[in-house]
Amino acid sequence: MSQTLYVMRHGETLFNRLRRVQGFADSPLTEHGIGQCRAAGERLRALGLSFDLHCSSTSERACDTLEHVMGALYGEVRPYERMRGLKEFNRGIFEGEPLYLMPTDREVRRTFFTDYGGEGDDEALERFRRTVTAVMRRGPERALAVSHGGVGSLFYRDVTGEGEVVPGQRGVPNCAVIAYEFDAASGAFSCVDKILPDPEA
């Protein structure tokens, strides 16, 4: 049996709109973000997709995203699990601060936040990978996991060796879905599809 993990980034939030650092810190979905979630659910429905396991980061923005997606996909909110391991990486004392304070160089950012009470890239990636591997070891044919842009980017680059999900665009777009096939024998993931939102939406 083939197994596929679908990793989705949450919809647009207030901090996204205000260009604030948002890791462990949380902020609500905007009305636009809610619309993105519903559109994502409709895209998944149009593709004929359904999932036998649903999970989300414990952050409210991710949980709300999953509930709005399921509402559009199934017409109801189905049971799902909240998992700390799917959270965004911790940016320490920079949480809630303006985005322009963050370093832009990727190599600098790898360990930057560890000096300020946060996580480094390797720590966050290991946490995320351990969590999604445990999810897939439970045997779902298709699992949907709502997470975040930072750890989502780290995982995508680790699996594919590529730079960005969308060439020329940093990070993962809100409500983008990346599909990874899981090899139960080796525990390896491979990227098999991207379901990207309408850039005009």
C-alpha positions as CSV (number, residue, x, y, z in Angstrom):
1,M,0.0,0.0,0.0
2,S,1.3,3.4,-0.9
3,Q,1.2,6.1,1.8
4,T,1.1,9.8,1.2
5,L,1.5,12.7,3.6
6,Y,0.0,16.0,2.6
7,V,1.5,19.0,4.5
8,M,-0.4,22.2,4.4
9,R,0.6,25.7,5.7
10,H,-2.0,27.6,7.6
11,G,-4.0,30.5,6.1
12,E,-3.0,34.1,6.3
13,T,-2.9,35.5,9.9
14,L,-3.0,38.9,11.5
15,F,0.8,38.7,12.1
16,N,1.3,37.7,8.5
17,R,-0.6,40.8,7.5
18,L,1.3,43.0,9.9
19,R,4.6,41.4,9.0
20,R,5.4,40.3,12.5
21,V,7.6,37.3,13.6
22,Q,5.3,34.4,14.3
23,G,6.8,31.1,15.5
24,F,5.5,29.7,18.9
25,A,3.6,33.1,19.1
26,D,0.1,32.9,17.6
27,S,-2.4,35.2,16.0
28,P,-5.8,34.6,14.5
29,L,-6.6,34.0,10.8
30,T,-7.7,37.0,8.9
31,E,-10.9,37.0,6.9
32,H,-8.7,36.6,3.8
33,G,-7.0,33.7,5.5
34,I,-10.3,32.0,6.2
35,G,-11.2,32.3,2.6
36,Q,-7.8,30.8,1.6
37,C,-8.6,27.8,3.9
38,R,-12.0,27.3,2.3
39,A,-10.6,27.5,-1.2
40,A,-7.9,24.9,-0.3
41,G,-10.6,22.5,1.0
42,E,-12.5,23.0,-2.3
43,R,-9.4,22.3,-4.3
44,L,-8.8,19.1,-2.4
45,R,-12.4,18.1,-2.9
46,A,-12.2,18.8,-6.7
47,L,-9.1,16.5,-6.8
48,G,-11.2,13.8,-5.2
49,L,-9.0,13.6,-2.1
50,S,-10.0,12.5,1.3
51,F,-7.8,11.6,4.3
52,D,-7.9,8.8,6.8
53,L,-5.8,10.7,9.4
54,H,-6.0,14.5,10.1
55,C,-3.6,16.3,12.4
56,S,-2.5,19.9,13.2
57,S,0.1,21.9,15.0
58,T,-1.2,22.9,18.4
59,S,-1.2,26.6,17.3
60,E,-4.6,28.1,17.0
61,R,-4.0,29.3,13.4
62,A,-3.2,25.8,12.3
63,C,-6.1,24.2,14.1
64,D,-8.5,26.8,12.7
65,T,-7.1,26.3,9.2
66,L,-7.7,22.5,9.4
67,E,-11.3,23.0,10.6
68,H,-12.1,25.4,7.8
69,V,-10.5,23.1,5.2
70,M,-12.5,20.1,6.5
71,G,-15.7,22.2,6.4
72,A,-15.2,22.8,2.7
73,L,-13.8,19.4,1.9
74,Y,-16.3,17.2,3.8
75,G,-19.1,19.6,4.8
76,E,-18.2,18.9,8.5
77,V,-15.3,19.1,10.9
78,R,-14.0,15.5,11.5
79,P,-11.9,14.4,14.5
80,Y,-8.2,15.4,14.3
81,E,-5.2,15.3,16.5
82,R,-3.2,18.3,17.8
83,M,0.6,17.7,17.8
84,R,3.2,19.9,19.3
85,G,5.8,18.4,17.0
86,L,4.1,20.2,14.0
87,K,4.6,23.6,15.5
88,E,6.5,26.4,13.9
89,F,10.1,26.7,15.1
90,N,10.6,28.9,18.2
91,R,12.1,32.3,17.5
92,G,12.7,33.2,21.1
93,I,12.7,36.9,22.1
94,F,12.0,37.8,18.4
95,E,8.4,36.5,18.7
96,G,6.0,39.2,17.7
97,E,8.7,41.6,16.6
98,P,8.8,43.2,13.1
99,L,10.0,40.9,10.4
100,Y,12.7,43.3,9.3
101,L,14.7,42.5,12.5
102,M,15.3,38.9,11.3
103,P,18.4,38.1,9.3
104,T,17.8,37.4,5.7
105,D,20.9,35.2,5.0
106,R,19.8,31.5,5.2
107,E,23.1,30.3,6.7
108,V,23.0,32.9,9.4
109,R,19.4,32.0,10.3
110,R,20.3,28.3,10.7
111,T,21.5,28.9,14.3
112,F,20.6,32.6,14.9
113,F,17.6,32.1,17.2
114,T,19.4,29.7,19.5
115,D,21.3,32.7,21.0
116,Y,17.9,34.3,21.8
117,G,16.0,31.5,23.5
118,G,14.7,29.9,20.3
119,E,15.4,26.8,18.1
120,G,17.9,26.3,15.4
121,D,17.0,24.8,12.0
122,D,18.4,21.4,12.8
123,E,16.5,21.1,16.0
124,A,13.2,22.2,14.5
125,L,13.6,19.9,11.5
126,E,14.4,16.9,13.6
127,R,11.3,17.6,15.7
128,F,9.1,17.9,12.7
129,R,10.5,14.9,10.9
130,R,10.2,12.7,14.0
131,T,6.5,13.7,14.3
132,V,5.5,13.1,10.7
133,T,7.4,9.8,10.6
134,A,5.5,8.7,13.7
135,V,2.2,9.7,12.0
136,M,3.0,7.7,8.8
137,R,4.2,4.7,10.9
138,R,0.6,4.4,12.1
139,G,-0.3,3.3,8.5
140,P,-2.6,5.9,7.0
141,E,-3.0,5.7,3.2
142,R,-3.4,9.5,3.1
143,A,-2.7,11.9,6.0
144,L,-3.3,15.6,6.1
145,A,-1.1,17.7,8.5
146,V,-1.5,21.4,8.9
147,S,1.7,23.1,10.0
148,H,3.7,26.2,9.2
149,G,5.9,28.0,6.7
150,G,9.3,27.8,8.5
151,V,9.4,24.1,9.4
152,G,7.5,23.3,6.1
153,S,10.3,25.0,4.1
154,L,13.0,23.2,6.1
155,F,11.3,19.8,5.5
156,Y,10.8,20.5,1.8
157,R,14.5,21.5,1.3
158,D,15.7,18.5,3.4
159,V,13.6,16.0,1.3
160,T,14.1,17.5,-2.2
161,G,17.5,19.3,-1.9
162,E,15.8,22.2,-3.7
163,G,15.7,25.8,-2.6
164,E,12.1,27.0,-2.6
165,V,8.6,25.5,-3.0
166,V,7.8,28.2,-5.5
167,P,10.9,29.4,-7.5
168,G,11.6,33.0,-6.8
169,Q,9.3,33.1,-3.7
170,R,10.6,32.7,-0.2
171,G,8.9,30.2,2.0
172,V,5.7,28.3,1.6
173,P,2.5,30.2,0.4
174,N,-0.4,30.2,2.8
175,C,-2.6,27.1,2.3
176,A,-0.1,25.5,-0.1
177,V,-0.1,21.7,0.1
178,I,2.9,19.6,-0.5
179,A,2.5,15.8,-1.0
180,Y,5.2,13.4,0.2
181,E,5.2,9.7,-0.5
182,F,6.4,7.7,2.5
183,D,8.5,4.6,2.2
184,A,7.7,2.5,5.3
185,A,10.7,0.2,4.8
186,S,13.3,3.0,4.9
187,G,11.3,5.8,6.6
188,A,12.2,8.1,3.7
189,F,9.9,10.8,2.2
190,S,9.9,11.9,-1.4
191,C,8.0,14.9,-2.8
192,V,5.4,13.8,-5.4
193,D,3.1,16.8,-5.8
194,K,2.4,20.5,-5.0
195,I,-1.1,21.8,-4.7
196,L,-0.6,25.6,-4.8
197,P,-3.1,28.3,-4.2
198,D,-4.2,30.7,-6.9
199,P,-1.6,33.5,-6.7
200,E,-4.3,36.0,-7.4
201,A,-6.5,34.8,-4.5
